[in-house]
Amino acid sequence: MLYMAALSAVRHNPPRRAHYQALLARGKAKKLALVACMRKLLITLNAILRKATPWNPNHLDLHSR
């Protein structure tokens, strides 16, 4: 399920897409870049649960590279 969530995020979430494209531009393999996005998605979800804040799709992702 995490794979499909990351795949959808890479296609439709601008900060996640930018992160994925940046990894590809640095020469990373597509599968490795997607796994990195899966990890980033997990970290984001964990922070949302830890802080008990609702999802904000307009929130800028300041930690994406």
TAPEFEN-V429603 format. One record per pair of residues at least 4 apart in sequence whose ideal C-beta (glycine too) atoms are under 8 Angstrom apart, sorted by sequence separation. I is the first residue (numbers start at 1). J is the second residue. D is the distance in Angstrom with one decimal. If there is no record, write none. Layout:
I|J|D + I|J|D
This chain:
1|5|6.2 + 2|6|6.2 + 3|7|6.2 + 4|8|6.3 + 5|9|6.2 + 6|10|6.2 + 7|11|6.6 + 8|12|5.9 + 9|13|4.4 + 13|17|6.3 + 14|18|6.3 + 15|19|6.5 + 16|20|6.3 + 17|21|6.2 + 18|22|6.2 + 19|23|6.6 + 20|24|6.5 + 21|25|6.2 + 22|26|6.6 + 24|28|6.2 + 28|32|4.9 + 29|33|6.8 + 30|34|6.4 + 31|35|6.4 + 32|36|6.5 + 33|37|6.6 + 34|38|6.5 + 35|39|6.6 + 36|40|6.5 + 37|41|6.2 + 38|42|6.6 + 39|43|6.4 + 40|44|6.3 + 41|45|6.3 + 42|46|6.1 + 43|47|6.5 + 44|48|6.5 + 45|49|6.4 + 46|50|6.0 + 47|51|6.0 + 8|13|7.9 + 12|17|7.7 + 23|28|4.4 + 28|33|4.8 + 48|53|5.8 + 10|16|5.5 + 11|17|7.0 + 24|30|6.8 + 48|54|7.7 + 9|16|4.1 + 10|17|5.7 + 48|55|6.2 + 9|17|7.9 + 28|36|7.4 + 23|32|7.5 + 24|33|5.5 + 6|16|7.7 + 10|20|4.5 + 23|33|3.8 + 20|33|5.3 + 23|36|5.8 + 20|34|7.0 + 23|37|7.9 + 20|36|7.9 + 19|36|7.5 + 20|37|5.3 + 19|37|6.2 + 16|37|5.7 + 19|40|6.4 + 10|34|6.6 + 16|40|7.2 + 40|64|7.5 + 16|41|7.3 + 7|34|6.8 + 10|37|5.6 + 6|34|5.8 + 9|37|6.5 + 6|35|8.0 + 3|34|7.5 + 6|37|4.7 + 6|38|4.1 + 9|41|6.0 + 5|38|7.7 + 3|38|6.7 + 6|41|5.4 + 2|38|5.2 + 5|41|6.2 + 2|41|7.1 + 2|42|7.1 + 19|61|7.4 + 22|64|7.4 + 22|65|5.9 + 13|57|7.8 + 15|60|7.2 + 16|61|7.7 + 19|64|4.2 + 15|61|3.6 + 18|64|6.1 + 19|65|6.8 + 16|64|7.8 + 15|64|5.4
